[in-house]
Amino acid sequence: MATNNNNNTNNNNKMSHEEAGRMGGEKTAKTHDKEFYEEIGQKGGEARANNNDSDSGKMSKSEAGRKGGEASSKSNNKN
């Protein structure tokens, strides 16, 4: 059984996924400017907005709000 020596490397002196991700993120941060991150954020937001959640069985935010409002209204009308 391997022991955990908290140095983020495995027994073969290879880099862990955590360490590789951290180093990659640091390198990316050094080589790209604010506009790069704004652009990828914009693209991600657009992709998320265009994603049709009904295929995955998830309820849309507007549908959840409507159902919640209806339930609140019904419970308030009982009094």
Buried (B, 14 or more C-beta within 10 A) or exposed (E): EEEEEEEEEEEEEEEEEEEEEEEEEEEEEEEEEEEEEEEEEEEEEEEEEEEEEEEEEEEEEEEEEEEEEEEEEEEEEEE
